[in-house]
Amino acid sequence: MVAALVVILVLIVIGGLVTVGRSLRVVQQYEQGIVFRFGKILYPPRGAGLTIIRPVGDRMQKVNMQIVAMAVPAQEGITKDNVTVRVDAVVYFRVVDPIKAVVNVQNYMFAVSQQAQTSLRSVIGQSEMDQLLADRDTVNRELRRIIDEPTEGPWGIRVERVELKDVNLPEQMKRSMSRQAEAERERRARIISADGEYQASKRLAAAANVMARDPAALQLRLLQTVVEVAAEKNSTLVMPVPVELLRFFERYAPAPPPPATPPPPLEDTGDAELAAAEAAAEVGGPDAPAIADAPLPEIATAPVPELDESAIPPPPEPADSESPSAPDGAAGAPGGPAAAQDGPAAPEGPAGAPDGTAPPARP
């Protein structure tokens, strides 16, 4: 009898402990507990601390309210200016409504991850490469807006921050950008160097103006240069002497005394006669008017003889080689003796004419 009572008491204690274990729940400070009673949510959610639920028919699900940092896998896409890039990011979000996060979404962690990946691809296609590299704040804000739009209202999840981690470019694009940056820096260096030369030239011009007013300043500057060169412990010193320094010494040097007697005149070496002869030989010299006014010599006209038609010899007839009775005076072999004898006498040439006139031309 006693043993049976002991067993019953032990069973009662064990049952009580099991009931207490199923009824008591501890909710952490960063959590909220949602109680389902026969599948229906009890409002409001249980806060942090020790809470009691019914051992039968109640079930509690805890939701973490901390900010979650979730890495977005690298997404490869083509930018607005047709450059292939690979971008990865990180999303910071937290649950603001635990009931919506549990009821409306089956797995809100997976849902946020997929939404972040698709939004990242969309932002890559809408942005340019320079914007992804230099203006990341604008890209981050746009990506956060796209991710947060469908998650906060129906899902009860708020995206706190989105950051692009890395932007991977093709090797060819990296080399092109390196050449562009090198050319840009070289351009800036040349501009800065030219600007420095311009400013230095203005300063040198001002210094030269000041030294021109007082030549002693140039001498002092030369002495300072000598001191700077001598500090190097050189055995040989090359020192240029400026013309201004010589002028300075010439200005302050005493003038030579005037000669007691005037110097004798120079001897006449005939330079005056030579100059007069050269002037007379030149065109337009002193004798040019006399030469221009001199009368031209008259040229006697030669008499031209008059010729009659009988004096003109007849034209030569063609010789017939087949006729045996051809006279010797006919035109045959040119230059023959018969032709010279039978032909009419021609007037004498210029050598034989007594008056020196030329013979008339034959027609």
Protein Blocks (a to p, Z undefined) as FASTA:
>chain_A
ZZmmmmmmmmmmmmmmmmmmmmpccddfkbccdddeehiacdddddedjddddfehpacd
dddfbdcdddddddddddfkopacddddddddddfblklmmmmpmblmlmmmmmmmmmmm
mmmmmpcfklmmmmmmlmmmmmmmmmmmmmmmmnopacfbdcdfbdcddfklmmmmmmmm
mmmmmmmmmmmmmmmmmmmmmmmmmmmmmmmmpmmlmmmmmmmmmmmmmmnopabdcddd
dfklmmmmmmmpccddddfbdcdddddehlmmmmmmmmmmpghiaklmmmmmpccddddd
dddddddfklpccddddddfklmkbcfkbccdehiaklmmmpccddddfklpmnlpacdd
dZZ
